[in-house]
Amino acid sequence: MITRATYAKLLQVAELTHLDPQEWADAILAQMADELIMAAQKLDDQPAGTATAGSEGRPDCEPTDKSTGR
């Protein structure tokens, strides 16, 4: 079940895109589910102890300085 506010947004999308609201919602949910599954699988593929919440341990990212936001 979705809220009335969400349904109203789906109707607005339908007007803007000329797509069926249920088909559009299904496509978006499927895409989000695929992205979540891929992200979870990447975490599962990492060696134990290397999954971090931030950029620590990731050679492609610089740690941020929390005092400056950089």
PDB file of N, CA, C, O and CB in Angstrom:
ATOM      1  N   MET A   1       0.844  -1.179   0.000  1.00  0.00           N
ATOM      2  CA  MET A   1       0.000   0.000   0.000  1.00  0.00           C
ATOM      3  C   MET A   1       0.889   1.242   0.000  1.00  0.00           C
ATOM      4  O   MET A   1       1.898   1.294   0.703  1.00  0.00           O
ATOM      5  CB  MET A   1      -0.960  -0.002   1.222  1.00  0.00           C
ATOM      6  N   ILE A   2       0.511   2.224  -0.782  1.00  0.00           N
ATOM      7  CA  ILE A   2       1.262   3.476  -0.825  1.00  0.00           C
ATOM      8  C   ILE A   2       0.398   4.600  -0.270  1.00  0.00           C
ATOM      9  O   ILE A   2      -0.827   4.490  -0.211  1.00  0.00           O
ATOM     10  CB  ILE A   2       1.723   3.801  -2.273  1.00  0.00           C
ATOM     11  N   THR A   3       1.044   5.663   0.130  1.00  0.00           N
ATOM     12  CA  THR A   3       0.304   6.795   0.685  1.00  0.00           C
ATOM     13  C   THR A   3      -0.386   7.574  -0.427  1.00  0.00           C
ATOM     14  O   THR A   3      -0.043   7.445  -1.602  1.00  0.00           O
ATOM     15  CB  THR A   3       1.241   7.720   1.482  1.00  0.00           C
ATOM     16  N   ARG A   4      -1.343   8.366  -0.041  1.00  0.00           N
ATOM     17  CA  ARG A   4      -2.035   9.219  -1.022  1.00  0.00           C
ATOM     18  C   ARG A   4      -1.070  10.209  -1.657  1.00  0.00           C
ATOM     19  O   ARG A   4      -1.173  10.515  -2.845  1.00  0.00           O
ATOM     20  CB  ARG A   4      -3.200   9.976  -0.357  1.00  0.00           C
ATOM     21  N   ALA A   5      -0.132  10.708  -0.860  1.00  0.00           N
ATOM     22  CA  ALA A   5       0.846  11.671  -1.384  1.00  0.00           C
ATOM     23  C   ALA A   5       1.714  11.024  -2.457  1.00  0.00           C
ATOM     24  O   ALA A   5       1.992  11.633  -3.490  1.00  0.00           O
ATOM     25  CB  ALA A   5       1.731  12.220  -0.246  1.00  0.00           C
ATOM     26  N   THR A   6       2.140   9.787  -2.209  1.00  0.00           N
ATOM     27  CA  THR A   6       2.953   9.084  -3.200  1.00  0.00           C
ATOM     28  C   THR A   6       2.131   8.796  -4.445  1.00  0.00           C
ATOM     29  O   THR A   6       2.629   8.939  -5.562  1.00  0.00           O
ATOM     30  CB  THR A   6       3.517   7.777  -2.617  1.00  0.00           C
ATOM     31  N   TYR A   7       0.890   8.394  -4.269  1.00  0.00           N
ATOM     32  CA  TYR A   7       0.034   8.125  -5.425  1.00  0.00           C
ATOM     33  C   TYR A   7      -0.178   9.397  -6.240  1.00  0.00           C
ATOM     34  O   TYR A   7      -0.191   9.354  -7.470  1.00  0.00           O
ATOM     35  CB  TYR A   7      -1.323   7.548  -4.972  1.00  0.00           C
ATOM     36  N   ALA A   8      -0.342  10.521  -5.560  1.00  0.00           N
ATOM     37  CA  ALA A   8      -0.500  11.792  -6.269  1.00  0.00           C
ATOM     38  C   ALA A   8       0.742  12.099  -7.101  1.00  0.00           C
ATOM     39  O   ALA A   8       0.638  12.605  -8.219  1.00  0.00           O
ATOM     40  CB  ALA A   8      -0.773  12.937  -5.274  1.00  0.00           C
ATOM     41  N   LYS A   9       1.910  11.792  -6.555  1.00  0.00           N
ATOM     42  CA  LYS A   9       3.151  11.994  -7.315  1.00  0.00           C
ATOM     43  C   LYS A   9       3.203  11.067  -8.523  1.00  0.00           C
ATOM     44  O   LYS A   9       3.648  11.469  -9.598  1.00  0.00           O
ATOM     45  CB  LYS A   9       4.381  11.759  -6.417  1.00  0.00           C
ATOM     46  N   LEU A  10       2.748   9.827  -8.349  1.00  0.00           N
ATOM     47  CA  LEU A  10       2.714   8.894  -9.480  1.00  0.00           C
ATOM     48  C   LEU A  10       1.791   9.402 -10.581  1.00  0.00           C
ATOM     49  O   LEU A  10       2.109   9.282 -11.764  1.00  0.00           O
ATOM     50  CB  LEU A  10       2.261   7.502  -9.016  1.00  0.00           C
ATOM     51  N   LEU A  11       0.665   9.963 -10.200  1.00  0.00           N
ATOM     52  CA  LEU A  11      -0.248  10.528 -11.191  1.00  0.00           C
ATOM     53  C   LEU A  11       0.389  11.714 -11.908  1.00  0.00           C
ATOM     54  O   LEU A  11       0.203  11.892 -13.112  1.00  0.00           O
ATOM     55  CB  LEU A  11      -1.560  10.957 -10.526  1.00  0.00           C
ATOM     56  N   GLN A  12       1.136  12.517 -11.168  1.00  0.00           N
ATOM     57  CA  GLN A  12       1.829  13.651 -11.775  1.00  0.00           C
ATOM     58  C   GLN A  12       2.879  13.164 -12.767  1.00  0.00           C
ATOM     59  O   GLN A  12       3.011  13.727 -13.853  1.00  0.00           O
ATOM     60  CB  GLN A  12       2.483  14.529 -10.692  1.00  0.00           C
ATOM     61  N   VAL A  13       3.621  12.133 -12.407  1.00  0.00           N
ATOM     62  CA  VAL A  13       4.606  11.551 -13.324  1.00  0.00           C
ATOM     63  C   VAL A  13       3.907  11.035 -14.573  1.00  0.00           C
ATOM     64  O   VAL A  13       4.398  11.220 -15.687  1.00  0.00           O
ATOM     65  CB  VAL A  13       5.396  10.410 -12.636  1.00  0.00           C
ATOM     66  N   ALA A  14       2.768  10.393 -14.390  1.00  0.00           N
ATOM     67  CA  ALA A  14       2.017   9.868 -15.530  1.00  0.00           C
ATOM     68  C   ALA A  14       1.619  10.987 -16.487  1.00  0.00           C
ATOM     69  O   ALA A  14       1.680  10.824 -17.705  1.00  0.00           O
ATOM     70  CB  ALA A  14       0.770   9.118 -15.049  1.00  0.00           C
ATOM     71  N   GLU A  15       1.213  12.115 -15.931  1.00  0.00           N
ATOM     72  CA  GLU A  15       0.846  13.258 -16.774  1.00  0.00           C
ATOM     73  C   GLU A  15       2.055  13.802 -17.525  1.00  0.00           C
ATOM     74  O   GLU A  15       1.951  14.157 -18.699  1.00  0.00           O
ATOM     75  CB  GLU A  15       0.215  14.368 -15.926  1.00  0.00           C
ATOM     76  N   LEU A  16       3.197  13.867 -16.853  1.00  0.00           N
ATOM     77  CA  LEU A  16       4.402  14.423 -17.469  1.00  0.00           C
ATOM     78  C   LEU A  16       5.016  13.494 -18.507  1.00  0.00           C
ATOM     79  O   LEU A  16       5.536  13.955 -19.523  1.00  0.00           O
ATOM     80  CB  LEU A  16       5.424  14.731 -16.406  1.00  0.00           C
ATOM     81  N   THR A  17       4.958  12.196 -18.259  1.00  0.00           N
ATOM     82  CA  THR A  17       5.649  11.239 -19.125  1.00  0.00           C
ATOM     83  C   THR A  17       4.720  10.447 -20.034  1.00  0.00           C
ATOM     84  O   THR A  17       5.182   9.761 -20.946  1.00  0.00           O
ATOM     85  CB  THR A  17       6.435  10.289 -18.288  1.00  0.00           C
ATOM     86  N   HIS A  18       3.436  10.534 -19.799  1.00  0.00           N
ATOM     87  CA  HIS A  18       2.440   9.760 -20.549  1.00  0.00           C
ATOM     88  C   HIS A  18       2.621   8.260 -20.342  1.00  0.00           C
ATOM     89  O   HIS A  18       2.271   7.461 -21.211  1.00  0.00           O
ATOM     90  CB  HIS A  18       2.526  10.091 -22.039  1.00  0.00           C
ATOM     91  N   LEU A  19       3.168   7.882 -19.190  1.00  0.00           N
ATOM     92  CA  LEU A  19       3.323   6.478 -18.830  1.00  0.00           C
ATOM     93  C   LEU A  19       2.279   6.097 -17.792  1.00  0.00           C
ATOM     94  O   LEU A  19       1.816   6.943 -17.027  1.00  0.00           O
ATOM     95  CB  LEU A  19       4.745   6.199 -18.298  1.00  0.00           C
ATOM     96  N   ASP A  20       1.913   4.828 -17.770  1.00  0.00           N
ATOM     97  CA  ASP A  20       0.999   4.317 -16.764  1.00  0.00           C
ATOM     98  C   ASP A  20       1.680   4.413 -15.397  1.00  0.00           C
ATOM     99  O   ASP A  20       2.818   3.965 -15.254  1.00  0.00           O
ATOM    100  CB  ASP A  20       0.574   2.847 -17.083  1.00  0.00           C
ATOM    101  N   PRO A  21       1.015   4.986 -14.389  1.00  0.00           N
ATOM    102  CA  PRO A  21       1.653   5.158 -13.081  1.00  0.00           C
ATOM    103  C   PRO A  21       2.157   3.847 -12.476  1.00  0.00           C
ATOM    104  O   PRO A  21       3.226   3.820 -11.867  1.00  0.00           O
ATOM    105  CB  PRO A  21       0.682   5.805 -12.128  1.00  0.00           C
ATOM    106  N   GLN A  22       1.405   2.776 -12.636  1.00  0.00           N
ATOM    107  CA  GLN A  22       1.830   1.500 -12.058  1.00  0.00           C
ATOM    108  C   GLN A  22       3.040   0.936 -12.793  1.00  0.00           C
ATOM    109  O   GLN A  22       3.940   0.377 -12.165  1.00  0.00           O
ATOM    110  CB  GLN A  22       0.681   0.491 -12.091  1.00  0.00           C
ATOM    111  N   GLU A  23       3.071   1.075 -14.113  1.00  0.00           N
ATOM    112  CA  GLU A  23       4.226   0.604 -14.879  1.00  0.00           C
ATOM    113  C   GLU A  23       5.468   1.412 -14.510  1.00  0.00           C
ATOM    114  O   GLU A  23       6.556   0.855 -14.358  1.00  0.00           O
ATOM    115  CB  GLU A  23       3.951   0.704 -16.398  1.00  0.00           C
ATOM    116  N   TRP A  24       5.299   2.729 -14.367  1.00  0.00           N
ATOM    117  CA  TRP A  24       6.426   3.586 -14.010  1.00  0.00           C
ATOM    118  C   TRP A  24       6.937   3.217 -12.620  1.00  0.00           C
ATOM    119  O   TRP A  24       8.144   3.081 -12.419  1.00  0.00           O
ATOM    120  CB  TRP A  24       6.018   5.079 -14.061  1.00  0.00           C
ATOM    121  N   ALA A  25       6.024   3.053 -11.657  1.00  0.00           N
ATOM    122  CA  ALA A  25       6.420   2.698 -10.294  1.00  0.00           C
ATOM    123  C   ALA A  25       7.123   1.344 -10.276  1.00  0.00           C
ATOM    124  O   ALA A  25       8.114   1.170  -9.567  1.00  0.00           O
ATOM    125  CB  ALA A  25       5.192   2.674  -9.363  1.00  0.00           C
ATOM    126  N   ASP A  26       6.619   0.386 -11.049  1.00  0.00           N
ATOM    127  CA  ASP A  26       7.245  -0.933 -11.115  1.00  0.00           C
ATOM    128  C   ASP A  26       8.659  -0.831 -11.675  1.00  0.00           C
ATOM    129  O   ASP A  26       9.575  -1.476 -11.166  1.00  0.00           O
ATOM    130  CB  ASP A  26       6.401  -1.887 -11.973  1.00  0.00           C
ATOM    131  N   ALA A  27       8.841  -0.029 -12.713  1.00  0.00           N
ATOM    132  CA  ALA A  27      10.167   0.129 -13.320  1.00  0.00           C
ATOM    133  C   ALA A  27      11.146   0.757 -12.333  1.00  0.00           C
ATOM    134  O   ALA A  27      12.292   0.318 -12.233  1.00  0.00           O
ATOM    135  CB  ALA A  27      10.078   0.987 -14.593  1.00  0.00           C
ATOM    136  N   ILE A  28      10.708   1.776 -11.609  1.00  0.00           N
ATOM    137  CA  ILE A  28      11.571   2.445 -10.635  1.00  0.00           C
ATOM    138  C   ILE A  28      11.930   1.496  -9.491  1.00  0.00           C
ATOM    139  O   ILE A  28      13.088   1.429  -9.079  1.00  0.00           O
ATOM    140  CB  ILE A  28      10.883   3.711 -10.084  1.00  0.00           C
ATOM    141  N   LEU A  29      10.947   0.771  -8.982  1.00  0.00           N
ATOM    142  CA  LEU A  29      11.221  -0.170  -7.893  1.00  0.00           C
ATOM    143  C   LEU A  29      12.171  -1.276  -8.342  1.00  0.00           C
ATOM    144  O   LEU A  29      13.052  -1.684  -7.585  1.00  0.00           O
ATOM    145  CB  LEU A  29       9.915  -0.781  -7.376  1.00  0.00           C
ATOM    146  N   ALA A  30      11.998  -1.759  -9.562  1.00  0.00           N
ATOM    147  CA  ALA A  30      12.890  -2.797 -10.084  1.00  0.00           C
ATOM    148  C   ALA A  30      14.315  -2.269 -10.193  1.00  0.00           C
ATOM    149  O   ALA A  30      15.267  -2.967  -9.844  1.00  0.00           O
ATOM    150  CB  ALA A  30      12.400  -3.296 -11.457  1.00  0.00           C
ATOM    151  N   GLN A  31      14.464  -1.036 -10.677  1.00  0.00           N
ATOM    152  CA  GLN A  31      15.799  -0.439 -10.802  1.00  0.00           C
ATOM    153  C   GLN A  31      16.443  -0.269  -9.430  1.00  0.00           C
ATOM    154  O   GLN A  31      17.616  -0.597  -9.249  1.00  0.00           O
ATOM    155  CB  GLN A  31      15.720   0.922 -11.522  1.00  0.00           C
ATOM    156  N   MET A  32      15.687   0.239  -8.469  1.00  0.00           N
ATOM    157  CA  MET A  32      16.225   0.432  -7.125  1.00  0.00           C
ATOM    158  C   MET A  32      16.614  -0.905  -6.499  1.00  0.00           C
ATOM    159  O   MET A  32      17.644  -1.004  -5.831  1.00  0.00           O
ATOM    160  CB  MET A  32      15.201   1.156  -6.237  1.00  0.00           C
ATOM    161  N   ALA A  33      15.796  -1.929  -6.713  1.00  0.00           N
ATOM    162  CA  ALA A  33      16.107  -3.249  -6.175  1.00  0.00           C
ATOM    163  C   ALA A  33      17.388  -3.790  -6.797  1.00  0.00           C
ATOM    164  O   ALA A  33      18.228  -4.355  -6.096  1.00  0.00           O
ATOM    165  CB  ALA A  33      14.942  -4.222  -6.420  1.00  0.00           C
ATOM    166  N   ASP A  34      17.545  -3.620  -8.114  1.00  0.00           N
ATOM    167  CA  ASP A  34      18.767  -4.072  -8.787  1.00  0.00           C
ATOM    168  C   ASP A  34      19.999  -3.379  -8.208  1.00  0.00           C
ATOM    169  O   ASP A  34      21.019  -4.023  -7.965  1.00  0.00           O
ATOM    170  CB  ASP A  34      18.677  -3.808 -10.299  1.00  0.00           C
ATOM    171  N   GLU A  35      19.903  -2.058  -7.986  1.00  0.00           N
ATOM    172  CA  GLU A  35      21.032  -1.303  -7.442  1.00  0.00           C
ATOM    173  C   GLU A  35      21.367  -1.764  -6.022  1.00  0.00           C
ATOM    174  O   GLU A  35      22.540  -1.884  -5.668  1.00  0.00           O
ATOM    175  CB  GLU A  35      20.721   0.202  -7.449  1.00  0.00           C
ATOM    176  N   LEU A  36      20.354  -2.019  -5.224  1.00  0.00           N
ATOM    177  CA  LEU A  36      20.575  -2.481  -3.854  1.00  0.00           C
ATOM    178  C   LEU A  36      21.220  -3.863  -3.850  1.00  0.00           C
ATOM    179  O   LEU A  36      22.140  -4.120  -3.074  1.00  0.00           O
ATOM    180  CB  LEU A  36      19.250  -2.510  -3.073  1.00  0.00           C
ATOM    181  N   ILE A  37      20.743  -4.747  -4.711  1.00  0.00           N
ATOM    182  CA  ILE A  37      21.313  -6.096  -4.801  1.00  0.00           C
ATOM    183  C   ILE A  37      22.772  -6.024  -5.222  1.00  0.00           C
ATOM    184  O   ILE A  37      23.618  -6.707  -4.643  1.00  0.00           O
ATOM    185  CB  ILE A  37      20.514  -6.964  -5.796  1.00  0.00           C
ATOM    186  N   MET A  38      23.079  -5.202  -6.225  1.00  0.00           N
ATOM    187  CA  MET A  38      24.464  -5.077  -6.686  1.00  0.00           C
ATOM    188  C   MET A  38      25.358  -4.521  -5.580  1.00  0.00           C
ATOM    189  O   MET A  38      26.477  -5.001  -5.394  1.00  0.00           O
ATOM    190  CB  MET A  38      24.538  -4.174  -7.929  1.00  0.00           C
ATOM    191  N   ALA A  39      24.880  -3.516  -4.845  1.00  0.00           N
ATOM    192  CA  ALA A  39      25.669  -2.934  -3.757  1.00  0.00           C
ATOM    193  C   ALA A  39      25.909  -3.964  -2.655  1.00  0.00           C
ATOM    194  O   ALA A  39      27.011  -4.052  -2.114  1.00  0.00           O
ATOM    195  CB  ALA A  39      24.961  -1.692  -3.179  1.00  0.00           C
ATOM    196  N   ALA A  40      24.887  -4.735  -2.326  1.00  0.00           N
ATOM    197  CA  ALA A  40      25.032  -5.755  -1.291  1.00  0.00           C
ATOM    198  C   ALA A  40      26.000  -6.844  -1.735  1.00  0.00           C
ATOM    199  O   ALA A  40      26.781  -7.347  -0.927  1.00  0.00           O
ATOM    200  CB  ALA A  40      23.671  -6.367  -0.946  1.00  0.00           C
ATOM    201  N   GLN A  41      25.956  -7.208  -2.999  1.00  0.00           N
ATOM    202  CA  GLN A  41      26.867  -8.233  -3.506  1.00  0.00           C
ATOM    203  C   GLN A  41      28.307  -7.738  -3.494  1.00  0.00           C
ATOM    204  O   GLN A  41      29.225  -8.511  -3.219  1.00  0.00           O
ATOM    205  CB  GLN A  41      26.466  -8.650  -4.924  1.00  0.00           C
ATOM    206  N   LYS A  42      28.515  -6.452  -3.789  1.00  0.00           N
ATOM    207  CA  LYS A  42      29.867  -5.893  -3.731  1.00  0.00           C
ATOM    208  C   LYS A  42      30.411  -5.963  -2.311  1.00  0.00           C
ATOM    209  O   LYS A  42      31.580  -6.289  -2.106  1.00  0.00           O
ATOM    210  CB  LYS A  42      29.876  -4.438  -4.234  1.00  0.00           C
ATOM    211  N   LEU A  43      29.565  -5.656  -1.330  1.00  0.00           N
ATOM    212  CA  LEU A  43      29.994  -5.737   0.067  1.00  0.00           C
ATOM    213  C   LEU A  43      30.321  -7.178   0.443  1.00  0.00           C
ATOM    214  O   LEU A  43      31.288  -7.429   1.162  1.00  0.00           O
ATOM    215  CB  LEU A  43      28.906  -5.177   1.002  1.00  0.00           C
ATOM    216  N   ASP A  44      29.519  -8.124  -0.042  1.00  0.00           N
ATOM    217  CA  ASP A  44      29.770  -9.535   0.247  1.00  0.00           C
ATOM    218  C   ASP A  44      31.065 -10.019  -0.384  1.00  0.00           C
ATOM    219  O   ASP A  44      31.714 -10.920   0.147  1.00  0.00           O
ATOM    220  CB  ASP A  44      28.611 -10.387  -0.242  1.00  0.00           C
ATOM    221  N   ASP A  45      31.450  -9.429  -1.515  1.00  0.00           N
ATOM    222  CA  ASP A  45      32.655  -9.846  -2.226  1.00  0.00           C
ATOM    223  C   ASP A  45      33.936  -9.306  -1.599  1.00  0.00           C
ATOM    224  O   ASP A  45      35.025  -9.788  -1.912  1.00  0.00           O
ATOM    225  CB  ASP A  45      32.576  -9.405  -3.660  1.00  0.00           C
ATOM    226  N   GLN A  46      33.822  -8.305  -0.711  1.00  0.00           N
ATOM    227  CA  GLN A  46      35.007  -7.729  -0.080  1.00  0.00           C
ATOM    228  C   GLN A  46      35.526  -8.665   1.000  1.00  0.00           C
ATOM    229  O   GLN A  46      34.742  -9.314   1.693  1.00  0.00           O
ATOM    230  CB  GLN A  46      34.693  -6.341   0.515  1.00  0.00           C
ATOM    231  N   PRO A  47      36.843  -8.737   1.145  1.00  0.00           N
ATOM    232  CA  PRO A  47      37.410  -9.540   2.235  1.00  0.00           C
ATOM    233  C   PRO A  47      36.934  -9.012   3.588  1.00  0.00           C
ATOM    234  O   PRO A  47      36.687  -7.814   3.733  1.00  0.00           O
ATOM    235  CB  PRO A  47      38.958  -9.534   2.172  1.00  0.00           C
ATOM    236  N   ALA A  48      36.806  -9.879   4.556  1.00  0.00           N
ATOM    237  CA  ALA A  48      36.330  -9.497   5.887  1.00  0.00           C
ATOM    238  C   ALA A  48      37.186  -8.378   6.459  1.00  0.00           C
ATOM    239  O   ALA A  48      38.413  -8.402   6.363  1.00  0.00           O
ATOM    240  CB  ALA A  48      36.336 -10.708   6.835  1.00  0.00           C
ATOM    241  N   GLY A  49      36.518  -7.397   7.057  1.00  0.00           N
ATOM    242  CA  GLY A  49      37.218  -6.301   7.706  1.00  0.00           C
ATOM    243  C   GLY A  49      37.575  -5.146   6.794  1.00  0.00           C
ATOM    244  O   GLY A  49      38.187  -4.181   7.251  1.00  0.00           O
ATOM    245  N   THR A  50      37.208  -5.211   5.497  1.00  0.00           N
ATOM    246  CA  THR A  50      37.557  -4.107   4.604  1.00  0.00           C
ATOM    247  C   THR A  50      36.367  -3.227   4.270  1.00  0.00           C
ATOM    248  O   THR A  50      36.553  -2.140   3.724  1.00  0.00           O
ATOM    249  CB  THR A  50      38.154  -4.643   3.334  1.00  0.00           C
ATOM    250  N   ALA A  51      35.166  -3.653   4.575  1.00  0.00           N
ATOM    251  CA  ALA A  51      33.991  -2.833   4.297  1.00  0.00           C
ATOM    252  C   ALA A  51      33.916  -1.732   5.345  1.00  0.00           C
ATOM    253  O   ALA A  51      33.889  -2.005   6.546  1.00  0.00           O
ATOM    254  CB  ALA A  51      32.684  -3.692   4.290  1.00  0.00           C
ATOM    255  N   THR A  52      33.883  -0.477   4.877  1.00  0.00           N
ATOM    256  CA  THR A  52      33.832   0.657   5.796  1.00  0.00           C
ATOM    257  C   THR A  52      32.687   1.566   5.425  1.00  0.00           C
ATOM    258  O   THR A  52      32.204   1.546   4.293  1.00  0.00           O
ATOM    259  CB  THR A  52      35.155   1.434   5.790  1.00  0.00           C
ATOM    260  N   ALA A  53      32.256   2.362   6.380  1.00  0.00           N
ATOM    261  CA  ALA A  53      31.175   3.301   6.139  1.00  0.00           C
ATOM    262  C   ALA A  53      31.656   4.528   5.389  1.00  0.00           C
ATOM    263  O   ALA A  53      30.871   5.157   4.680  1.00  0.00           O
ATOM    264  CB  ALA A  53      30.540   3.711   7.444  1.00  0.00           C
ATOM    265  N   GLY A  54      32.917   4.885   5.526  1.00  0.00           N
ATOM    266  CA  GLY A  54      33.457   6.075   4.879  1.00  0.00           C
ATOM    267  C   GLY A  54      34.451   5.712   3.808  1.00  0.00           C
ATOM    268  O   GLY A  54      34.395   4.630   3.225  1.00  0.00           O
ATOM    269  N   SER A  55      35.370   6.636   3.554  1.00  0.00           N
ATOM    270  CA  SER A  55      36.353   6.406   2.498  1.00  0.00           C
ATOM    271  C   SER A  55      37.620   5.745   3.022  1.00  0.00           C
ATOM    272  O   SER A  55      38.549   5.506   2.250  1.00  0.00           O
ATOM    273  CB  SER A  55      36.703   7.712   1.825  1.00  0.00           C
ATOM    274  N   GLU A  56      37.680   5.443   4.320  1.00  0.00           N
ATOM    275  CA  GLU A  56      38.863   4.813   4.878  1.00  0.00           C
ATOM    276  C   GLU A  56      39.095   3.471   4.196  1.00  0.00           C
ATOM    277  O   GLU A  56      38.166   2.686   4.004  1.00  0.00           O
ATOM    278  CB  GLU A  56      38.724   4.636   6.404  1.00  0.00           C
ATOM    279  N   GLY A  57      40.343   3.223   3.838  1.00  0.00           N
ATOM    280  CA  GLY A  57      40.672   1.952   3.235  1.00  0.00           C
ATOM    281  C   GLY A  57      40.353   1.859   1.760  1.00  0.00           C
ATOM    282  O   GLY A  57      40.555   0.808   1.150  1.00  0.00           O
ATOM    283  N   ARG A  58      39.858   2.938   1.173  1.00  0.00           N
ATOM    284  CA  ARG A  58      39.529   2.933  -0.247  1.00  0.00           C
ATOM    285  C   ARG A  58      40.561   3.777  -0.972  1.00  0.00           C
ATOM    286  O   ARG A  58      40.597   4.992  -0.779  1.00  0.00           O
ATOM    287  CB  ARG A  58      38.082   3.467  -0.502  1.00  0.00           C
ATOM    288  N   PRO A  59      41.401   3.173  -1.800  1.00  0.00           N
ATOM    289  CA  PRO A  59      42.455   3.933  -2.472  1.00  0.00           C
ATOM    290  C   PRO A  59      41.929   4.959  -3.465  1.00  0.00           C
ATOM    291  O   PRO A  59      42.656   5.879  -3.840  1.00  0.00           O
ATOM    292  CB  PRO A  59      43.375   2.995  -3.179  1.00  0.00           C
ATOM    293  N   ASP A  60      40.671   4.817  -3.901  1.00  0.00           N
ATOM    294  CA  ASP A  60      40.117   5.752  -4.874  1.00  0.00           C
ATOM    295  C   ASP A  60      39.488   6.978  -4.223  1.00  0.00           C
ATOM    296  O   ASP A  60      39.022   7.869  -4.933  1.00  0.00           O
ATOM    297  CB  ASP A  60      39.093   5.053  -5.724  1.00  0.00           C
ATOM    298  N   CYS A  61      39.462   7.048  -2.890  1.00  0.00           N
ATOM    299  CA  CYS A  61      38.824   8.161  -2.190  1.00  0.00           C
ATOM    300  C   CYS A  61      39.750   8.719  -1.125  1.00  0.00           C
ATOM    301  O   CYS A  61      40.435   7.982  -0.416  1.00  0.00           O
ATOM    302  CB  CYS A  61      37.497   7.718  -1.559  1.00  0.00           C
ATOM    303  N   GLU A  62      39.753  10.032  -1.036  1.00  0.00           N
ATOM    304  CA  GLU A  62      40.499  10.697   0.028  1.00  0.00           C
ATOM    305  C   GLU A  62      39.585  10.815   1.240  1.00  0.00           C
ATOM    306  O   GLU A  62      38.402  11.117   1.085  1.00  0.00           O
ATOM    307  CB  GLU A  62      41.018  12.106  -0.429  1.00  0.00           C
ATOM    308  N   PRO A  63      40.104  10.582   2.446  1.00  0.00           N
ATOM    309  CA  PRO A  63      39.286  10.811   3.639  1.00  0.00           C
ATOM    310  C   PRO A  63      38.917  12.293   3.734  1.00  0.00           C
ATOM    311  O   PRO A  63      39.699  13.158   3.340  1.00  0.00           O
ATOM    312  CB  PRO A  63      40.039  10.351   4.922  1.00  0.00           C
ATOM    313  N   THR A  64      37.746  12.573   4.250  1.00  0.00           N
ATOM    314  CA  THR A  64      37.324  13.964   4.379  1.00  0.00           C
ATOM    315  C   THR A  64      37.791  14.533   5.703  1.00  0.00           C
ATOM    316  O   THR A  64      37.904  13.817   6.698  1.00  0.00           O
ATOM    317  CB  THR A  64      35.802  14.087   4.256  1.00  0.00           C
ATOM    318  N   ASP A  65      38.060  15.832   5.706  1.00  0.00           N
ATOM    319  CA  ASP A  65      38.394  16.551   6.927  1.00  0.00           C
ATOM    320  C   ASP A  65      37.083  17.093   7.468  1.00  0.00           C
ATOM    321  O   ASP A  65      36.519  18.029   6.899  1.00  0.00           O
ATOM    322  CB  ASP A  65      39.451  17.706   6.672  1.00  0.00           C
ATOM    323  N   LYS A  66      36.592  16.525   8.551  1.00  0.00           N
ATOM    324  CA  LYS A  66      35.285  16.891   9.071  1.00  0.00           C
ATOM    325  C   LYS A  66      35.210  18.345   9.508  1.00  0.00           C
ATOM    326  O   LYS A  66      34.117  18.911   9.556  1.00  0.00           O
ATOM    327  CB  LYS A  66      34.930  16.001  10.222  1.00  0.00           C
ATOM    328  N   SER A  67      36.341  18.967   9.830  1.00  0.00           N
ATOM    329  CA  SER A  67      36.312  20.356  10.276  1.00  0.00           C
ATOM    330  C   SER A  67      36.104  21.320   9.113  1.00  0.00           C
ATOM    331  O   SER A  67      35.580  22.416   9.309  1.00  0.00           O
ATOM    332  CB  SER A  67      37.600  20.698  11.005  1.00  0.00           C
ATOM    333  N   THR A  68      36.504  20.932   7.914  1.00  0.00           N
ATOM    334  CA  THR A  68      36.363  21.827   6.761  1.00  0.00           C
ATOM    335  C   THR A  68      35.346  21.330   5.755  1.00  0.00           C
ATOM    336  O   THR A  68      34.938  22.082   4.869  1.00  0.00           O
ATOM    337  CB  THR A  68      37.692  22.003   6.079  1.00  0.00           C
ATOM    338  N   GLY A  69      34.925  20.065   5.873  1.00  0.00           N
ATOM    339  CA  GLY A  69      33.984  19.507   4.914  1.00  0.00           C
ATOM    340  C   GLY A  69      34.636  19.113   3.605  1.00  0.00           C
ATOM    341  O   GLY A  69      33.938  18.811   2.638  1.00  0.00           O
ATOM    342  N   ARG A  70      35.974  19.109   3.551  1.00  0.00           N
ATOM    343  CA  ARG A  70      36.676  18.718   2.322  1.00  0.00           C
ATOM    344  C   ARG A  70      37.299  17.364   2.459  1.00  0.00           C
ATOM    345  O   ARG A  70      37.930  16.876   1.521  1.00  0.00           O
ATOM    346  CB  ARG A  70      37.740  19.730   1.961  1.00  0.00           C
TER     347      ARG A  70
END
